[in-house]
Amino acid sequence: MAKKPESMTREKLNKLALASREASLKFDHGFLRYWRNVQLLNAHEFFVVVLPLYVRNIITYCFSYGYTDGVKNAAWELFRVALCGEDEKKGEMALRFARTYREIRHRFSTPLFEVIQCKSDDGYGDLIDNLPLLGRDAYDQLVSGYIRQEKDVAEIVKSSVLDVNPLWNALGATSGIPMAKKAFRFIWDGENYNAMALEDAAKEYVLATCLSEKVSP
């Protein structure tokens, strides 16, 4: 005869909630320690190998589908592909890309801090969070220390998404979406939180792979 399931009281539920919260906090702290030691990508791997995949995802989810949380979807797509294909190499590259994105983002901060005058502190943070999306040529120009005027930064952003950068033009043409004004506004004014979205996606990926691993009793 089947055993009746044990009844659930509020007291028992409270204990389960506390245990769940404690386990979640322990995983969060463990992930942060792990995250600090994730190896960064080199410039070629970041700008040439993985960044075009992320930009393609952004064009798909933010512009083609018009999702309000398109950046989160774009970030997760890098890891979803690895999970669905059980491809550890792709997962490792996505992890390292997410970790490197935050590092690349920080490299814009000092050279441009006195240059950007039209934005609040939050607006400035949003801008430098988007600048890695422009690719290697824009990165080299913007972190060089030779940029002195805000209009020059805006011009680099415009030329990167309109004129000389195949990263946005080629992918935009493939999807049939005119990138010009949309891409400029997305980068210059967008509150997109790329680094945060990538880190959150990385955390979910690590959790999913940990849970899928067979642990010996």
C-alpha positions in Angstrom: 0.0 0.0 0.0 1.4 3.4 -1.0 2.7 5.6 1.8 0.8 8.8 2.2 2.9 11.9 1.6 3.9 13.7 4.7 1.7 16.7 5.4 3.4 20.1 5.0 3.0 22.5 7.9 4.0 26.2 7.8 6.8 25.4 10.3 8.2 22.7 8.0 7.9 25.0 5.0 9.8 27.8 6.8 12.6 25.4 7.5 12.8 24.4 3.8 12.7 28.1 2.8 15.6 28.9 5.2 17.6 25.9 3.9 17.0 26.9 0.3 18.1 30.5 1.0 21.2 29.3 2.8 22.1 27.0 0.0 21.6 29.8 -2.6 23.8 32.2 -0.6 26.6 29.5 -0.4 26.4 29.0 -4.1 26.5 32.7 -4.8 29.6 33.1 -2.7 31.2 30.1 -4.2 30.5 31.3 -7.7 32.1 34.7 -7.0 35.3 33.0 -5.9 35.2 30.8 -9.0 34.4 33.8 -11.2 37.4 35.8 -10.2 39.7 33.0 -11.5 38.0 32.5 -14.9 40.7 33.0 -17.5 40.3 36.1 -19.7 40.1 35.9 -23.5 42.9 37.4 -25.6 41.9 40.3 -28.0 41.4 38.0 -31.0 39.2 35.6 -29.1 37.1 38.4 -27.6 36.7 40.7 -30.6 36.8 38.2 -33.5 35.6 34.9 -32.2 32.9 35.5 -29.7 31.8 39.2 -29.9 30.2 38.8 -33.4 28.0 36.0 -31.9 26.9 38.2 -29.1 26.2 41.1 -31.4 24.2 38.8 -33.7 22.1 37.8 -30.7 21.5 41.4 -29.7 20.4 42.2 -33.3 18.0 39.2 -33.1 16.5 39.8 -29.7 16.6 43.5 -29.3 16.0 44.7 -32.9 14.3 41.9 -34.8 12.2 40.5 -32.0 12.0 43.8 -30.1 12.2 42.1 -26.6 12.4 44.6 -23.7 14.8 42.2 -22.0 16.6 41.4 -25.3 20.1 41.8 -23.8 19.4 39.1 -21.2 18.2 36.8 -24.0 21.2 37.6 -26.1 23.6 36.8 -23.2 21.8 33.6 -22.3 21.8 32.5 -26.0 25.6 32.1 -25.9 25.3 29.6 -23.1 22.0 27.9 -24.2 23.7 26.9 -27.4 26.5 25.3 -25.4 24.1 23.5 -23.1 21.8 22.2 -25.8 24.8 20.9 -27.8 26.6 19.6 -24.7 29.6 21.5 -26.0 32.0 22.2 -23.2 34.3 24.2 -25.4 31.6 26.7 -26.4 30.5 26.9 -22.8 34.1 27.7 -21.7 34.5 30.3 -24.4 31.2 31.9 -23.4 32.2 32.0 -19.7 35.5 33.6 -20.5 33.8 36.1 -22.9 31.5 37.1 -20.1 34.3 37.5 -17.7 36.4 39.5 -20.2 33.5 41.8 -21.1 33.5 43.3 -17.7 37.3 43.8 -17.8 37.1 45.4 -21.3 34.3 47.7 -20.0 36.5 49.0 -17.2 39.3 49.9 -19.6 37.1 52.7 -21.1 36.4 54.3 -17.8 39.6 56.3 -17.1 40.4 57.5 -20.7 36.9 58.9 -21.2 36.0 60.1 -17.7 36.9 63.7 -18.4 35.8 63.6 -22.0 32.1 62.7 -21.7 30.3 65.7 -20.3 26.7 65.3 -21.4 25.8 62.3 -19.2 25.1 61.7 -15.6 27.3 59.2 -13.7 24.7 56.5 -14.4 24.5 57.5 -18.1 28.3 57.4 -18.3 28.3 53.9 -16.8 25.7 52.8 -19.3 27.8 54.2 -22.2 31.0 52.5 -21.3 29.1 49.2 -20.7 28.0 49.4 -24.4 31.3 50.5 -25.9 32.8 47.0 -26.2 30.1 46.1 -28.7 31.8 48.4 -31.2 34.7 46.1 -31.9 38.5 46.2 -31.9 39.1 49.4 -33.9 36.8 51.5 -31.8 38.3 50.0 -28.6 41.8 50.9 -29.7 40.8 54.5 -30.5 38.8 55.1 -27.3 41.3 53.7 -24.8 44.3 55.4 -26.5 44.1 58.5 -24.3 44.2 60.7 -27.3 40.4 61.4 -27.4 39.8 64.9 -26.0 36.3 65.9 -27.0 32.9 64.2 -26.6 32.0 64.8 -30.2 34.9 62.6 -31.2 33.6 59.8 -29.1 30.2 60.2 -30.7 31.7 60.2 -34.1 33.6 56.9 -33.4 30.4 55.3 -32.2 28.6 56.5 -35.4 31.3 55.4 -37.8 31.6 52.0 -36.0 27.9 51.2 -36.5 27.3 53.1 -39.8 30.4 53.1 -42.0 33.4 51.0 -41.4 32.5 48.3 -39.0 31.3 45.0 -40.6 30.3 43.7 -37.2 27.0 45.6 -37.2 26.5 46.3 -40.9 27.0 42.8 -42.1 24.9 41.2 -39.4 22.2 43.9 -39.8 22.0 43.4 -43.5 21.7 39.6 -43.0 18.7 40.1 -40.7 17.2 42.7 -43.0 17.3 45.4 -40.3 18.7 48.9 -41.0 21.2 49.3 -38.3 22.1 53.0 -38.6 20.1 55.0 -36.1 18.9 52.0 -34.0 22.4 50.8 -33.3 23.7 54.3 -32.5 20.9 55.0 -30.0 21.3 51.5 -28.5 24.9 52.2 -27.7 24.9 55.9 -27.0 21.8 56.1 -24.9 20.9 52.5 -24.1 20.6 51.2 -20.5 21.5 47.7 -21.5 23.6 46.3 -18.6 25.6 43.9 -20.9 28.2 43.0 -18.3 25.6 42.2 -15.7 23.5 40.2 -18.2 26.5 38.2 -19.3 27.6 37.5 -15.7 24.0 36.4 -14.7 23.9 34.1 -17.7 27.3 32.7 -16.8 26.1 32.0 -13.3 23.0 30.2 -14.5 25.1 28.1 -16.9 27.5 27.1 -14.2 24.6 26.1 -12.0 23.0 24.1 -14.8 26.2 22.2 -15.6 26.9 21.6 -11.9 23.4 20.1 -11.4 23.8 17.9 -14.6 27.1 16.4 -13.5 26.8 12.9 -12.0 28.1 12.9 -8.4 29.2 9.6 -6.9 27.5 8.7 -3.6 
